Amino acid sequence: MLTGLNTAGERTAAEHLLHGGVSSWPSTRAKQVLAALIKIDWTVKRQSSSHRVLSRAGWADYVFAFHDGEEIGPRMLARIGKKTGLKPEDL
């Protein structure tokens, strides 16, 4: 019998998609993501080319290393959200 779990007991990719694995994060341009971060109280501490060091009280600094026109996908947005507190509804 197929359980949908791999040998480590984790869900397979197909099982993940069948059970709500679709991300709630939309692909979004970096400029819009940066604007959303600034809206939730992040500030640009310093910038060198496309690398911006963002700062917010109570959080570790975050290096936002994207060009403004670059599209950021759902997986990367979820990672950014974990480090910054950004939520899909903030975009």
trRosetta pair geometry for C-beta under 8 A, 3 or more apart (Angstrom, degrees):
i j d omega theta_ij theta_ji phi_ij phi_ji
4 11 6.0 -6 141 -142 98 76
4 12 5.6 -124 -172 23 60 101
4 14 7.1 -120 -137 86 92 91
4 15 3.4 114 -178 -91 116 135
4 18 7.6 -91 -134 48 143 135
5 9 5.4 -10 180 -147 130 34
5 10 6.4 138 -154 65 79 24
5 11 6.3 -55 -102 -93 62 39
5 12 7.0 -161 -111 -25 12 83
5 15 7.3 -16 -64 11 45 172
6 9 7.4 -55 69 11 62 17
6 10 5.4 -12 39 60 103 81
6 11 7.7 35 -3 113 86 9
6 12 5.6 121 -50 -78 90 80
11 15 4.2 -133 -168 96 96 121
11 16 4.9 129 119 -64 124 77
11 19 7.1 -103 -144 45 154 130
11 21 8.0 -158 117 -76 140 126
12 15 4.7 93 51 9 76 104
12 16 6.9 -131 96 -10 39 88
13 16 5.4 -51 -149 31 32 118
13 17 6.6 28 155 -16 64 103
13 21 7.8 151 -166 157 52 169
14 17 6.0 -56 -152 36 32 107
14 18 6.4 30 152 -19 65 109
15 18 5.6 -56 -146 38 32 113
15 19 6.2 -1 164 8 67 114
16 19 6.6 -80 -146 52 21 88
16 21 3.5 80 148 -88 80 148
17 21 4.5 -74 -80 53 37 125
17 22 6.9 65 -141 -52 69 75
18 21 7.4 35 29 4 39 110
23 74 3.7 120 93 175 159 140
23 75 7.2 -120 -75 -62 154 53
23 77 7.9 114 166 65 139 112
23 78 6.5 -107 -140 -51 123 125
24 88 4.8 -100 125 -34 97 165
25 28 7.8 -92 174 -5 86 110
25 74 4.0 141 81 -139 103 76
25 75 7.9 -176 68 -34 139 21
25 77 4.0 168 -176 89 142 132
25 78 5.5 -131 -17 -54 150 80
25 81 7.4 -133 -88 -25 130 137
25 88 5.3 -135 -94 -96 57 105
25 91 8.0 100 -147 -13 72 150
26 74 7.1 -18 -110 -84 5 92
26 77 7.9 24 61 14 39 173
26 88 7.2 104 2 -152 78 103
26 91 6.8 -159 49 97 102 153
27 71 5.4 22 170 176 109 111
27 72 6.9 174 -156 83 63 43
27 73 5.2 -23 -108 -114 94 52
27 74 6.4 -65 -65 -38 65 74
27 77 7.9 -158 -110 -23 35 133
28 32 5.1 -109 175 80 107 123
28 33 5.5 124 108 -56 121 94
28 71 7.1 156 82 -153 20 68
28 72 5.7 -23 67 58 73 92
28 77 6.5 83 28 -90 110 136
28 91 5.5 -100 -97 -156 160 139
29 32 4.8 88 67 7 85 104
29 33 7.2 -155 97 -7 43 87
29 68 7.2 24 162 161 106 57
29 69 6.4 -43 -152 -148 114 33
29 70 7.1 129 -153 75 64 37
29 71 5.9 -48 -92 -98 55 60
29 72 7.4 101 -157 10 9 83
30 33 5.4 -55 -146 37 38 113
30 34 6.2 39 156 -20 70 104
30 64 7.8 139 -167 170 106 106
30 66 3.6 -158 -121 121 144 128
30 67 6.3 125 46 82 152 37
30 68 5.6 -142 82 -137 104 22
30 69 7.1 -6 36 42 102 15
30 70 4.7 35 -17 62 126 88
30 71 7.6 -122 -26 -84 77 13
30 72 5.7 104 -78 -29 71 111
31 34 5.9 -53 -149 36 28 111
31 35 6.5 31 151 -20 62 106
31 68 4.1 43 -68 -164 102 86
31 69 7.0 19 -20 -67 114 39
32 35 5.6 -51 -148 35 33 114
32 36 6.5 35 152 -20 64 104
32 91 6.4 59 142 -160 110 89
33 36 5.7 -54 -151 35 32 112
33 37 6.5 34 150 -20 65 104
33 64 7.8 -179 112 -150 110 125
33 66 7.4 35 60 60 132 150
33 72 5.7 4 -33 33 152 146
33 77 7.0 -133 -112 -114 129 94
33 80 6.8 12 -175 129 131 167
33 86 7.5 33 -161 -162 85 163
33 91 6.9 -23 -98 -114 61 102
34 37 5.6 -52 -149 34 33 113
34 38 6.4 33 153 -18 66 104
34 52 7.3 61 -126 52 125 154
34 64 6.2 119 -99 158 95 156
34 66 7.8 -153 -48 67 109 109
34 68 7.5 -63 16 -114 140 73
35 38 5.7 -53 -148 37 32 111
35 39 6.3 38 149 -25 63 106
36 39 5.4 -52 -149 33 33 118
36 40 6.7 15 156 -5 65 104
36 86 6.2 80 122 -139 116 117
36 90 4.6 108 -174 136 116 96
36 91 5.1 -41 -80 -99 156 50
37 40 6.2 -65 -150 44 31 96
37 42 4.2 -32 158 43 92 140
37 54 6.2 -35 150 -146 137 160
37 64 7.1 -152 33 -78 170 148
37 84 6.0 -42 -125 173 107 150
37 86 6.1 -51 -89 -78 77 124
38 41 7.9 111 -177 -21 32 5
38 42 5.7 -84 -86 70 38 81
38 43 7.1 75 -127 -97 79 42
38 44 7.7 -22 -93 -28 108 87
39 90 6.8 168 82 -172 120 98
40 56 7.8 -3 115 -117 81 149
40 84 7.7 108 85 150 131 101
40 85 6.6 -155 144 99 142 106
40 86 6.6 177 32 -97 153 68
40 90 5.8 -22 -45 -143 129 140
41 56 5.4 96 114 -135 90 109
41 57 7.6 -55 148 27 126 88
42 54 4.5 11 176 178 119 122
42 55 6.9 140 -159 66 69 31
42 56 4.7 -60 -99 -58 64 114
42 62 7.3 -44 -139 44 136 120
42 84 6.6 -18 -69 -157 140 117
43 54 6.8 149 72 -155 32 70
43 55 5.5 -31 63 63 85 85
43 56 7.1 141 12 -78 72 63
44 47 5.9 -1 178 -49 123 107
44 52 5.1 -58 -132 -169 103 118
44 53 7.4 100 -163 69 59 51
44 54 6.1 -46 -98 -100 47 68
44 55 8.0 85 -168 17 6 83
45 52 8.0 130 40 173 67 73
45 53 4.6 -58 60 102 110 97
45 54 6.5 152 -2 -131 93 13
45 55 4.2 81 -59 -17 118 118
45 61 6.5 -45 8 -132 154 119
46 52 7.6 180 92 -152 40 55
46 53 5.1 15 52 41 80 113
47 51 6.9 158 -155 89 57 55
47 52 4.7 -15 -104 -105 91 77
47 53 7.4 -151 -74 18 44 70
48 51 5.1 -11 66 65 82 105
50 65 6.2 79 114 -166 92 55
50 66 6.3 -114 166 101 116 16
50 67 4.8 -57 -121 -77 141 63
50 68 8.0 -133 -130 -20 99 63
51 63 6.0 -15 -164 -170 96 102
51 64 7.5 148 -156 78 44 49
51 65 4.7 -3 -106 -108 77 85
52 63 7.3 151 78 -158 42 52
52 64 4.6 -18 64 63 97 100
52 65 7.6 -171 25 -75 60 42
53 61 5.5 3 -177 177 98 124
53 62 7.5 152 -158 77 52 38
53 63 5.6 -27 -100 -100 67 69
53 64 7.8 179 -88 20 17 75
54 61 6.6 155 76 -163 48 68
54 62 4.7 -20 60 64 104 90
54 63 7.6 179 15 -88 78 18
54 64 5.5 51 -20 -13 118 114
54 84 7.4 14 96 -115 140 123
55 59 7.9 160 -168 77 43 94
55 61 5.3 -27 -92 -109 74 86
56 59 4.4 20 76 40 100 123
56 62 8.0 6 10 7 103 109
56 84 7.4 97 15 -151 144 79
56 85 7.9 -110 97 28 159 127
59 62 7.3 -22 139 -28 119 105
59 84 6.9 64 -176 -131 154 48
59 85 6.9 -104 -91 -11 141 118
60 83 7.5 -73 67 -167 104 90
62 80 7.7 91 -178 -148 141 75
62 83 5.4 125 -112 135 121 119
62 84 5.4 -19 -45 -79 168 101
64 80 7.9 55 -111 -131 89 119
66 70 4.8 -132 -174 65 97 133
66 72 6.3 -36 -118 -67 161 113
67 70 4.5 104 60 -23 81 110
72 76 5.0 -113 -171 89 92 125
72 77 5.6 118 128 -62 110 87
72 80 7.4 16 168 -14 148 144
73 76 5.4 88 60 18 73 101
73 77 6.9 -133 105 -7 35 95
74 77 5.5 -58 -142 38 30 113
74 78 6.4 33 159 -23 65 102
75 78 5.8 -52 -153 31 31 112
75 79 6.8 30 149 -17 62 103
76 79 5.5 -51 -152 35 38 113
76 80 6.3 40 149 -20 68 102
77 80 5.5 -49 -146 36 35 113
77 81 6.2 42 151 -25 64 104
77 86 7.6 -100 -174 105 79 127
77 88 7.7 74 142 -94 130 76
77 91 7.9 -11 -154 -64 136 142
78 81 5.4 -50 -149 33 32 118
78 82 6.7 37 152 -23 63 100
79 82 5.8 -49 -153 28 34 112
79 83 6.7 18 155 -7 64 108
80 83 6.1 -68 -153 44 32 103
80 84 5.7 -14 165 16 71 122
80 86 5.8 -10 122 43 95 135
81 84 6.5 -78 -126 54 21 86
81 85 7.2 -69 -168 115 58 5
81 86 4.5 -104 -106 74 67 81
81 87 6.3 92 -142 -86 119 35
81 88 7.7 -17 -93 -44 146 62
86 90 5.3 -122 -158 60 73 146
86 91 7.7 65 176 -55 111 84
87 90 4.9 109 57 -12 69 103
88 91 6.1 -47 -168 14 44 113
